[in-house]
């Protein structure tokens, strides 16, 4: 059996040490300021992203991987006689999945398996970790993809945003339209369901109430958290909030690994600074 290479895109928000540990390949999406394109995590880091936002006085756009981009990443490993499992950001949020399918069709059948994570950030990244572990165990591509498809509906993602501006202008969460008139009174909690971002809950008052709400939701699932792993991801400026969440979770989830990570540029383009979330998989 050929060696299997696990690829995912840069919206997975996995820390560098985990990417290296599991030999996961990263395909960067793009951040676009006018005519200038930046590869997420390669040409542009979050600090540089928000510096450009301030300098230019405008919010950037993001762009998916094109079929041509995917073709290049796939060919690199096919030429090494490896099979590929490529896990992408939700197809309802980005065209990366469809473009990866187009690219995969250029190679012999069965060499490239493209999986729609139906999720974002570490909700996608956790699938890549599971796939990489299974590949190391000698599982076949079919076995890995079947397992991922079983897990995908069980991934839980909730995050608290600091400002509605990025998500609303980015058009990735249309439900926010109804909250704009009360933005100063209502703080929405964003979740992911069936591949789409939605308003999973609302709190009134300061941000800590919303953070405590997503902590409570995670702890309500404490007996159901699978793989003994929880991710806490924050965008730039949310590092203290991430530590607060980790400390709260650690007091109860004593046997669970809690990994803190920083959101990349593409995710940050849509959530803004000081966004913090909890991601895990239910049994």
SVG drawing of the C-alpha trace seen along z (x, -y; Angstrom):
<svg xmlns="http://www.w3.org/2000/svg" viewBox="-34 -54 43 56">
<polyline fill="none" stroke="black" stroke-width="0.4" points="0.0,0.0 1.2,-3.5 2.0,-6.0 -0.8,-8.4 -0.3,-12.2 -2.8,-14.2 -3.4,-17.7 -5.6,-20.4 -5.9,-24.1 -4.7,-27.0 -8.0,-27.6 -7.4,-24.6 -5.6,-26.8 -3.4,-24.0 -0.3,-25.0 3.0,-24.4 4.2,-21.7 1.1,-19.6 1.5,-20.1 5.0,-18.9 4.2,-16.0 1.7,-14.5 3.4,-15.6 0.2,-17.4 0.6,-19.4 -0.9,-22.9 -2.4,-24.5 -2.7,-28.2 -5.8,-30.2 -5.5,-33.8 -6.1,-37.2 -6.8,-39.9 -6.3,-43.7 -7.3,-45.3 -4.8,-43.9 -2.5,-42.4 -2.8,-38.7 -1.2,-37.1 -0.9,-33.5 -2.3,-32.8 0.5,-32.0 3.1,-32.3 3.2,-35.9 1.0,-37.2 0.7,-36.6 -2.2,-37.9 -0.1,-40.7 0.6,-41.9 -3.0,-41.4 -4.4,-43.8 -1.6,-46.3 -2.7,-46.4 -6.4,-46.8 -5.4,-49.9 -3.1,-51.3 -5.6,-50.9 -8.7,-51.6 -10.5,-48.8 -11.4,-45.1 -9.7,-42.5 -11.4,-39.8 -10.4,-36.2 -10.0,-33.8 -10.2,-30.0 -7.6,-27.7 -8.1,-27.5 -8.1,-24.1 -4.7,-25.1 -3.4,-25.7 -4.7,-22.4 -3.2,-20.7 0.3,-21.9 0.0,-20.6 -1.4,-17.3 1.2,-16.7 4.0,-17.2 2.9,-14.1 1.6,-12.0 5.0,-12.3 6.4,-10.8 4.0,-7.8 1.8,-8.8 -1.9,-8.7 -3.6,-11.9 -6.5,-12.7 -7.3,-16.4 -9.5,-17.9 -11.0,-21.3 -12.9,-24.2 -16.7,-23.8 -18.0,-23.8 -20.7,-26.2 -18.2,-28.8 -15.5,-28.4 -15.2,-27.0 -11.9,-25.3 -13.7,-21.9 -15.2,-22.0 -11.9,-23.3 -10.0,-20.4 -12.4,-17.9 -11.7,-19.4 -8.0,-19.1 -8.3,-15.5 -10.1,-14.5 -6.9,-15.1 -5.2,-12.1 -6.0,-8.4 -9.1,-7.4 -8.4,-6.4 -5.2,-8.4 -6.8,-11.5 -9.7,-11.6 -11.2,-15.0 -13.2,-15.5 -15.5,-18.4 -15.0,-19.1 -18.2,-21.1 -16.4,-23.2 -13.8,-25.9 -10.7,-26.5 -9.8,-23.6 -13.1,-21.9 -11.3,-21.1 -7.9,-20.7 -9.1,-18.0 -10.2,-15.9 -6.7,-16.2 -5.1,-15.0 -7.4,-12.0 -6.7,-11.2 -3.0,-11.5 -3.1,-9.2 -5.0,-6.6 -2.6,-6.9 0.3,-6.2 -1.6,-3.2 -1.7,-1.8 -5.4,-2.3 -6.4,-2.6 -7.7,-5.8 -11.2,-4.3 -11.1,-3.4 -9.9,-6.9 -12.5,-8.8 -15.3,-6.6 -14.2,-7.4 -14.0,-11.1 -17.5,-11.1 -18.8,-9.5 -17.1,-12.1 -17.9,-15.3 -21.5,-15.8 -20.1,-15.4 -17.7,-18.3 -18.7,-21.2 -17.5,-24.7 -18.6,-27.8 -16.9,-31.2 -17.4,-34.6 -16.7,-37.6 -15.6,-41.1 -17.2,-43.0 -19.9,-42.2 -18.2,-44.2 -16.0,-41.5 -18.5,-38.6 -21.3,-40.8 -19.3,-42.5 -17.7,-39.2 -21.2,-37.8 -20.4,-34.5 -23.2,-34.7 -26.3,-36.2 -28.2,-35.7 -26.2,-38.6 -28.4,-41.0 -31.1,-40.8 -28.7,-41.7 -27.1,-44.8 -29.8,-47.1 -29.1,-45.8 -25.3,-45.2 -24.5,-47.2 -26.9,-45.1 -26.6,-41.6 -23.4,-39.6 -23.9,-36.7 -22.2,-33.3 -21.4,-31.9 -21.6,-28.1 -21.3,-25.8 -24.0,-23.5 -24.3,-21.5 -21.4,-23.4 -22.8,-26.9 -22.1,-29.5 -25.1,-30.6 -26.0,-32.4 -25.9,-29.6 -26.8,-31.8 -26.9,-35.3 -25.9,-37.0 -26.5,-40.5 -23.8,-42.6 -20.1,-42.1 -18.1,-39.6 -17.2,-37.4 -20.8,-36.3 -20.6,-35.0 -17.2,-33.3 -18.7,-31.6 -21.7,-30.4 -19.5,-28.5 -17.5,-27.1 -20.7,-25.9 -21.8,-24.3 -18.5,-22.4 -18.6,-21.3 -22.2,-20.0 -20.7,-17.7 -17.8,-16.6 -18.9,-12.9 -19.3,-13.0 -16.0,-14.6 -14.2,-12.2 -10.5,-11.7 -9.6,-13.4 -8.9,-16.7 -10.3,-20.2 -9.0,-23.2 -9.3,-26.8 -8.6,-29.1 -8.3,-32.8 -7.6,-35.5 -5.0,-38.2 -5.8,-40.0 -7.8,-37.1 -4.9,-35.3 -5.9,-36.2 -9.4,-35.0 -8.0,-31.7 -6.0,-31.2 -9.0,-32.0 -11.1,-29.4 -8.3,-26.8 -8.0,-27.4 -11.8,-27.0 -11.9,-23.8 -8.8,-22.3 -10.4,-22.4 -13.1,-20.0 -11.6,-18.2 -8.6,-16.9 -7.8,-14.0 -8.4,-16.0 -5.7,-17.6 -6.6,-21.3 -4.6,-22.9 -4.5,-26.6 -3.9,-28.0 -4.0,-31.2 -6.4,-31.8 -4.7,-32.4 -5.3,-35.3 -8.3,-33.9 -10.3,-33.0 -9.3,-36.4 -10.5,-38.2 -14.0,-37.0 -14.1,-37.2 -11.8,-40.1 -9.5,-40.6 -10.3,-39.2 -12.4,-36.3 -12.2,-33.2 -13.7,-29.8 -13.9,-26.2 -13.8,-23.2 -14.2,-19.5 -15.7,-16.3 -18.6,-14.5 -18.8,-10.7"/>
</svg>
